[in-house]
Amino acid sequence: MSCMCLHSFQSNIEEVDPRSRTPLHLAVSLGHLESVRVLLRHGADVSKENDKNWTVLQEAVSTGDPEMVQLVLQRRDYRKASTALGGVPELLCKIRESPDFYMEMKWEFTSWIPLVSRVCPSDVCRIWKSGACLRVDTTLLGFENMTWIRGRRSYIFRGEDNCTELMDVNHEDEVVDTERFDLSREMEDVTLDSMQPAEQEVAKRLTTPIVNTYLDTKNIAFERSKSGIWGWRSDRAEVVNGFEAKVFSVNNVNVVIRTRTEHLTDEEKDMTMEYATATNPTAITPEEYFNPNFDLQGRDIGRPIELTIRTQKFKGTLWMSEEHPLSLVEQVTPIIDLMARTSTHFARLRDFINLRFPPGFPVKIEIPLFHVLNARITFGNVNECSTDEPLDSNQSASTPTPTEEKCDSQRKAVCQQWFEAVCRLWE
């Protein structure tokens, strides 16, 4: 079967077999380490998922082979770093070419549990975008260990063709942390050897469950909300911050959490003996596997999967305005795409934004974040970007602090770190 796998990659390294596996997925599932090594050396895509939405790395972990996990993890991290850095100039170009704007996002949190609802906070994020520069002012930094993290921060992100700068301004402590990245130099520093994973990281993956979380949107439906009493009902519409908005309910979306544990064993188990027969426990022959007309009757290669699935129904409400001056695709999506290249949280946010929304801009969104917590986000005070607006309108007549004076020239920017804080709420 190993020879057949190698012959397949010579013609098309990403061609899937009759069981919907690429050669790399097949080699990993069979535990053929040398085949995996050759495929990766010749550029097999380590980020590909199989038809059951498991990645190559997740399948490698399921084998329980530390060397296999180390090899795949190293290639995965190398590809991730190379792709993230390589695409930054194009995304910065998209951001630079989109129209500038200033906007506020009001976050309101509620819960159906009384004691939780009483401590739920709110926040107004102020956002500036000018050219390839971004800035966000916020007072809600995150949610950790059942505690809301408060602060007064400005996050500034300035981008050029080959260089980016990140500034974290702590107004309470009057401290500015600045990081500058030369993309061309960073690209030179990204090598396969530099991506060698630590032994502790490999061990952690082999001793913890494999968790896959995704949004199931194949049956998503946006339905117009109705108002009025029976017999006199009509499509619901509201005015949100001066914009006429149609109200939609979001139905048939599920958050699916799948957990695999077949690689976790008791300490007393003989791992060597178990591993020797784990990759083909039902004795499937190569002829049976590669025959698309042969019914395996539920059998498969690889370890027998021990899987638990938890599904949480996702219900939300959208207020869509076709009069809004901002463009979701041109102005908002490129920013999220930039951040999604290095953050799984941004990737999840991007997946939500990329749902097939009804026409218009989402001036207000109401979504569940946790089992007991909901968030309502309202976009308001949209106008042209200005570098002269104070951090807080109530402080316009006050004397700015030294830190604020230093940062005043950056008023037109908004920064990616705010999105990181926002997306933590999706975990």
Secondary structure per residue as TSV (DSSP state, phi and psi in degrees):
chain	resnum	aa	ss	phi	psi
A	1	M	-	360.0	-31.4
A	2	S	H	-63.4	-41.5
A	3	C	H	-63.6	-40.7
A	4	M	H	-63.3	-38.1
A	5	C	H	-63.0	-44.8
A	6	L	H	-67.2	-38.0
A	7	H	H	-63.2	-37.6
A	8	S	H	-64.2	-41.4
A	9	F	H	-70.7	-23.5
A	10	Q	H	-66.5	-32.3
A	11	S	H	-88.6	-41.9
A	12	N	-	-159.5	105.4
A	13	I	T	-67.9	-17.8
A	14	E	T	-109.4	9.6
A	15	E	-	-68.7	135.7
A	16	V	-	-92.2	148.6
A	17	D	-	-86.2	179.5
A	18	P	T	-60.6	-16.8
A	19	R	T	-101.5	16.6
A	20	S	S	67.6	32.8
A	21	R	-	-112.0	140.6
A	22	T	-	-76.0	164.0
A	23	P	H	-54.3	-37.6
A	24	L	H	-67.0	-44.2
A	25	H	H	-61.0	-40.8
A	26	L	H	-64.6	-46.2
A	27	A	H	-62.7	-39.7
A	28	V	H	-65.9	-46.6
A	29	S	H	-61.9	-32.3
A	30	L	H	-83.7	-10.0
A	31	G	T	76.5	23.4
A	32	H	-	-86.4	90.7
A	33	L	H	-62.4	-44.4
A	34	E	H	-66.9	-36.9
A	35	S	H	-63.3	-41.2
A	36	V	H	-61.8	-42.2
A	37	R	H	-61.7	-44.1
A	38	V	H	-66.6	-44.1
A	39	L	H	-62.3	-43.6
A	40	L	H	-66.1	-38.2
A	41	R	H	-63.5	-29.0
A	42	H	T	-97.8	15.9
A	43	G	T	91.4	19.5
A	44	A	-	-60.4	140.4
A	45	D	-	-75.3	109.1
A	46	V	T	-78.5	-10.5
A	47	S	T	-91.9	-5.5
A	48	K	-	-64.8	142.5
A	49	E	B	-103.0	152.3
A	50	N	-	-85.1	-175.4
A	51	D	T	-69.1	-11.7
A	52	K	T	-102.1	13.2
A	53	N	S	68.3	27.1
A	54	W	-	-99.9	138.0
A	55	T	B	-82.0	168.6
A	56	V	H	-61.6	-41.3
A	57	L	H	-64.1	-41.5
A	58	Q	H	-64.0	-39.2
A	59	E	H	-68.0	-34.8
A	60	A	H	-64.7	-41.6
A	61	V	H	-61.9	-37.5
A	62	S	H	-65.3	-21.2
A	63	T	H	-73.5	-23.0
A	64	G	T	77.6	10.3
A	65	D	-	-94.4	110.8
A	66	P	H	-59.8	-38.5
A	67	E	H	-67.3	-37.1
A	68	M	H	-64.3	-45.4
A	69	V	H	-62.8	-43.9
A	70	Q	H	-60.9	-43.1
A	71	L	H	-64.9	-48.2
A	72	V	H	-69.8	-40.3
A	73	L	H	-62.8	-41.1
A	74	Q	H	-61.7	-45.6
A	75	R	H	-67.1	-38.4
A	76	R	H	-62.1	-47.1
A	77	D	H	-65.8	-37.4
A	78	Y	H	-64.2	-44.7
A	79	R	H	-66.8	-39.6
A	80	K	H	-62.6	-44.9
A	81	A	H	-66.9	-42.4
A	82	S	H	-64.8	-43.2
A	83	T	H	-67.4	-41.7
A	84	A	H	-62.0	-47.1
A	85	L	H	-72.1	-39.5
A	86	G	H	-65.6	-28.5
A	87	G	T	-94.0	-3.9
A	88	V	H	-61.4	-47.8
A	89	P	H	-56.2	-40.5
A	90	E	H	-64.5	-41.6
A	91	L	H	-68.6	-39.6
A	92	L	H	-62.8	-34.5
A	93	C	H	-64.8	-42.0
A	94	K	H	-62.5	-42.7
A	95	I	H	-64.9	-41.9
A	96	R	H	-63.4	-37.4
A	97	E	H	-80.1	-16.3
A	98	S	S	-77.7	152.6
A	99	P	-	-60.8	146.1
A	100	D	-	-75.4	158.1
A	101	F	E	-162.9	161.4
A	102	Y	E	-122.3	141.4
A	103	M	E	-155.0	152.6
A	104	E	E	-119.2	140.6
A	105	M	E	-118.9	118.0
A	106	K	E	-96.5	123.0
A	107	W	E	-106.7	125.4
A	108	E	E	-125.2	129.5
A	109	F	E	-113.7	136.6
A	110	T	E	-137.7	162.9
A	111	S	-	-149.2	149.4
A	112	W	S	-78.6	-9.2
A	113	I	S	-88.9	119.6
A	114	P	H	-54.8	-48.6
A	115	L	H	-65.1	-35.1
A	116	V	H	-71.9	-41.2
A	117	S	H	-61.4	-32.9
A	118	R	H	-68.3	-24.2
A	119	V	T	-105.4	6.3
A	120	C	-	-71.4	131.8
A	121	P	-	-90.5	-179.5
A	122	S	E	-139.5	163.4
A	123	D	E	-158.0	152.1
A	124	V	E	-120.7	113.9
A	125	C	E	-93.3	127.9
A	126	R	E	-102.9	127.1
A	127	I	E	-124.0	130.1
A	128	W	E	-120.1	141.6
A	129	K	E	-135.8	126.3
A	130	S	E	-145.3	119.3
A	131	G	T	60.8	-129.8
A	132	A	T	-97.7	22.0
A	133	C	E	-111.3	143.2
A	134	L	E	-134.5	146.7
A	135	R	E	-146.6	145.4
A	136	V	E	-136.8	132.2
A	137	D	E	-106.3	131.2
A	138	T	E	-149.3	158.3
A	139	T	E	-118.7	-6.5
A	140	L	E	-110.2	109.1
A	141	L	E	-92.4	-22.1
A	142	G	E	162.6	-173.3
A	143	F	E	-136.0	117.8
A	144	E	E	-144.6	131.7
A	145	N	T	52.4	44.5
A	146	M	T	62.0	24.6
A	147	T	E	-130.5	135.0
A	148	W	E	-79.9	131.6
A	149	I	E	-97.9	118.4
A	150	R	E	-105.7	157.0
A	151	G	E	178.0	175.3
A	152	R	E	-123.6	99.1
A	153	R	E	-126.4	151.6
A	154	S	E	-123.2	130.9
A	155	Y	E	-114.2	126.1
A	156	I	E	-123.8	131.5
A	157	F	E	-129.3	117.3
A	158	R	E	-116.8	127.0
A	159	G	E	-121.2	139.9
A	160	E	-	-125.3	-176.1
A	161	D	S	-58.4	-46.3
A	162	N	S	-124.2	14.7
A	163	C	E	-148.3	140.3
A	164	T	E	-130.8	152.0
A	165	E	E	-133.8	133.2
A	166	L	E	-118.6	128.5
A	167	M	E	-123.3	129.4
A	168	D	E	-112.4	108.4
A	169	V	E	-102.3	114.1
A	170	N	E	-96.5	102.4
A	171	H	T	-72.1	-27.0
A	172	E	T	-71.3	-44.3
A	173	D	T	-94.0	-3.5
A	174	E	T	54.0	53.0
A	175	V	E	-127.9	137.3
A	176	V	E	-121.5	119.1
A	177	D	E	-101.4	126.4
A	178	T	E	-122.6	131.9
A	179	E	E	-124.9	133.8
A	180	R	E	-123.1	132.8
A	181	F	E	-123.2	123.9
A	182	D	E	-91.9	108.1
A	183	L	H	-62.8	-38.9
A	184	S	H	-64.8	-38.8
A	185	R	H	-72.0	-38.3
A	186	E	H	-62.2	-38.7
A	187	M	H	-61.7	-39.4
A	188	E	H	-66.0	-31.3
A	189	D	H	-79.1	-14.8
A	190	V	-	-83.6	102.1
A	191	T	-	-125.3	163.0
A	192	L	T	-62.9	-40.1
A	193	D	G	-64.2	-31.9
A	194	S	G	-72.8	-12.5
A	195	M	G	-98.6	14.2
A	196	Q	-	-61.2	118.6
A	197	P	-	-74.0	150.3
A	198	A	-	-73.0	152.1
A	199	E	H	-60.3	-35.3
A	200	Q	H	-63.8	-36.2
A	201	E	H	-68.0	-41.8
A	202	V	H	-63.7	-44.9
A	203	A	H	-62.5	-38.8
A	204	K	H	-63.5	-42.3
A	205	R	H	-65.4	-33.7
A	206	L	H	-79.1	-13.0
A	207	T	T	-115.7	11.3
A	208	T	S	-129.0	154.0
A	209	P	-	-62.1	153.3
A	210	I	E	-87.7	119.7
A	211	V	E	-117.1	129.4
A	212	N	E	-124.7	118.8
A	213	T	E	-118.4	131.1
A	214	Y	E	-152.9	162.1
A	215	L	E	-91.8	122.5
A	216	D	E	-89.8	104.8
A	217	T	-	-116.4	13.5
A	218	K	T	-64.9	-24.2
A	219	N	T	-113.3	22.9
A	220	I	-	-60.1	143.6
A	221	A	E	-142.9	130.7
A	222	F	E	-104.9	116.0
A	223	E	E	-118.1	138.5
A	224	R	E	-65.4	128.2
A	225	S	-	-72.1	148.0
A	226	K	E	-109.2	153.1
A	227	S	E	-131.9	160.5
A	228	G	S	100.5	178.8
A	229	I	S	-97.1	168.4
A	230	W	T	-56.2	132.0
A	231	G	T	90.7	-17.5
A	232	W	S	-130.4	30.0
A	233	R	-	-82.8	146.5
A	234	S	E	-143.2	165.9
A	235	D	E	-61.4	133.3
A	236	R	-	-80.6	133.5
A	237	A	E	-140.3	142.9
A	238	E	E	-138.2	158.7
A	239	V	E	-98.5	119.9
A	240	V	E	-116.5	111.8
A	241	N	T	51.6	41.4
A	242	G	T	87.2	0.0
A	243	F	E	-112.4	129.9
A	244	E	E	-69.2	126.5
A	245	A	E	-130.7	138.8
A	246	K	E	-88.4	138.8
A	247	V	E	-101.3	128.2
A	248	F	E	-123.5	145.3
A	249	S	E	-100.0	140.7
A	250	V	E	-101.1	116.8
A	251	N	E	-122.7	161.9
A	252	N	E	63.1	36.3
A	253	V	E	-117.9	129.0
A	254	N	E	-121.9	141.0
A	255	V	E	-92.0	114.7
A	256	V	E	-106.3	125.1
A	257	I	E	-116.4	114.1
A	258	R	E	-111.3	135.5
A	259	T	E	-127.8	127.1
A	260	R	E	-112.5	140.1
A	261	T	-	-135.0	13.4
A	262	E	T	-66.0	-20.2
A	263	H	T	-85.0	-6.6
A	264	L	-	-92.3	124.6
A	265	T	-	-129.9	163.1
A	266	D	-	-70.4	154.7
A	267	E	T	-61.9	-28.5
A	268	E	T	-77.8	-13.8
A	269	K	S	-69.4	144.1
A	270	D	-	-83.9	98.3
A	271	M	H	-63.6	-34.7
A	272	T	H	-65.2	-47.3
A	273	M	H	-66.8	-39.1
A	274	E	H	-66.2	-41.5
A	275	Y	H	-67.0	-28.0
A	276	A	H	-63.8	-28.9
A	277	T	H	-120.0	8.9
A	278	A	H	-75.8	-26.8
A	279	T	T	-81.8	-13.6
A	280	N	-	-147.1	65.1
A	281	P	T	-68.6	-21.1
A	282	T	T	-105.9	13.5
A	283	A	-	56.2	47.6
A	284	I	-	-74.5	128.9
A	285	T	-	-82.6	158.3
A	286	P	H	-57.7	-37.7
A	287	E	H	-62.4	-41.6
A	288	E	H	-67.3	-42.3
A	289	Y	H	-64.9	-45.0
A	290	F	H	-88.4	1.5
A	291	N	-	-89.9	109.0
A	292	P	T	-66.0	-17.0
A	293	N	T	-94.4	-4.5
A	294	F	-	-87.4	127.5
A	295	D	-	-86.7	114.6
A	296	L	-	-77.0	-9.0
A	297	Q	T	54.1	47.1
A	298	G	T	86.1	-8.9
A	299	R	-	-76.5	159.3
A	300	D	-	-159.7	164.4
A	301	I	S	-81.9	173.2
A	302	G	S	83.7	172.4
A	303	R	S	-63.0	145.1
A	304	P	-	-57.6	125.0
A	305	I	-	-74.6	128.6
A	306	E	-	-103.4	105.1
A	307	L	E	-127.2	134.8
A	308	T	E	-121.3	140.4
A	309	I	E	-124.3	128.2
A	310	R	E	-120.9	126.9
A	311	T	E	-118.5	129.3
A	312	Q	E	-116.0	120.8
A	313	K	E	-66.9	136.9
A	314	F	E	-109.8	114.3
A	315	K	E	-122.4	135.0
A	316	G	E	-146.2	175.4
A	317	T	E	-134.1	137.5
A	318	L	E	-121.8	137.6
A	319	W	E	-110.5	105.5
A	320	M	E	-105.7	126.7
A	321	S	E	-115.9	128.1
A	322	E	S	-87.7	-2.2
A	323	E	S	-97.6	-5.3
A	324	H	-	-67.8	138.3
A	325	P	S	-74.1	-21.1
A	326	L	S	-83.9	149.7
A	327	S	-	-106.5	122.9
A	328	L	I	-62.6	-40.2
A	329	V	I	-75.8	-46.0
A	330	E	I	-81.5	-34.8
A	331	Q	I	-107.1	-34.0
A	332	V	I	-96.0	-47.3
A	333	T	H	-59.6	-42.8
A	334	P	H	-58.5	-35.3
A	335	I	H	-66.1	-44.9
A	336	I	H	-66.8	-38.4
A	337	D	H	-60.8	-39.0
A	338	L	H	-61.4	-44.6
A	339	M	H	-74.6	-29.5
A	340	A	H	-68.5	-16.4
A	341	R	T	-70.1	-22.7
A	342	T	T	-123.2	1.6
A	343	S	-	-137.7	126.8
A	344	T	H	-66.1	-28.6
A	345	H	H	-65.1	-44.0
A	346	F	H	-65.1	-36.9
A	347	A	H	-61.2	-40.0
A	348	R	H	-67.7	-40.5
A	349	L	H	-64.2	-40.5
A	350	R	H	-61.7	-41.2
A	351	D	H	-60.4	-38.2
A	352	F	H	-69.4	-44.4
A	353	I	H	-63.0	-31.4
A	354	N	T	-82.0	1.6
A	355	L	S	-61.8	152.1
A	356	R	-	-74.8	80.7
A	357	F	-	-66.6	153.8
A	358	P	-	-62.1	166.1
A	359	P	S	-59.4	145.1
A	360	G	S	115.5	-169.8
A	361	F	E	-114.2	136.2
A	362	P	E	-75.4	88.5
A	363	V	E	-69.4	-21.3
A	364	K	E	-150.8	138.9
A	365	I	E	-133.3	133.4
A	366	E	E	-121.9	117.1
A	367	I	E	-139.7	153.0
A	368	P	E	-81.8	140.4
A	369	L	-	-105.2	-46.7
A	370	F	S	-124.4	-174.1
A	371	H	S	-62.3	-31.5
A	372	V	S	-120.5	6.3
A	373	L	-	-125.4	132.1
A	374	N	E	-117.6	155.2
A	375	A	E	-130.2	138.9
A	376	R	E	-119.8	119.0
A	377	I	E	-110.9	125.6
A	378	T	E	-120.2	128.3
A	379	F	E	-92.9	128.1
A	380	G	E	-150.5	174.8
A	381	N	E	51.8	47.9
A	382	V	E	-84.5	128.7
A	383	N	E	-158.9	-173.9
A	384	E	-	-66.5	149.9
A	385	C	-	-65.7	134.4
A	386	S	-	-133.2	138.4
A	387	T	S	-94.6	1.3
A	388	D	-	-103.9	-4.9
A	389	E	-	-74.7	139.5
A	390	P	-	-70.5	162.7
A	391	L	S	-60.0	-37.9
A	392	D	S	-135.1	126.7
A	393	S	G	-61.0	-26.4
A	394	N	G	-75.1	-10.4
A	395	Q	G	-111.9	19.3
A	396	S	T	-63.7	-27.0
A	397	A	T	-95.3	-2.7
A	398	S	S	-86.6	162.3
A	399	T	-	-81.4	126.5
A	400	P	-	-69.2	150.6
A	401	T	-	-73.5	164.2
A	402	P	H	-56.6	-37.9
A	403	T	H	-65.0	-41.5
A	404	E	H	-67.2	-33.8
A	405	E	H	-64.5	-42.3
A	406	K	H	-62.7	-35.3
A	407	C	H	-92.1	-4.0
A	408	D	G	-62.4	-32.9
A	409	S	G	-69.6	-12.6
A	410	Q	G	-102.0	14.9
A	411	R	T	-57.8	-24.9
A	412	K	T	-81.9	-1.2
A	413	A	-	-100.3	157.0
A	414	V	-	-133.5	152.3
A	415	C	-	-128.0	155.9
A	416	Q	H	-69.8	-21.2
A	417	Q	H	-65.5	-27.6
A	418	W	H	-62.0	-42.4
A	419	F	H	-60.6	-36.4
A	420	E	H	-61.7	-42.4
A	421	A	H	-65.8	-38.8
A	422	V	H	-64.3	-45.5
A	423	C	H	-73.9	-18.4
A	424	R	H	-60.1	-27.5
A	425	L	T	-70.1	-12.0
A	426	W	T	-88.3	-8.8
A	427	E	-	-67.8	360.0
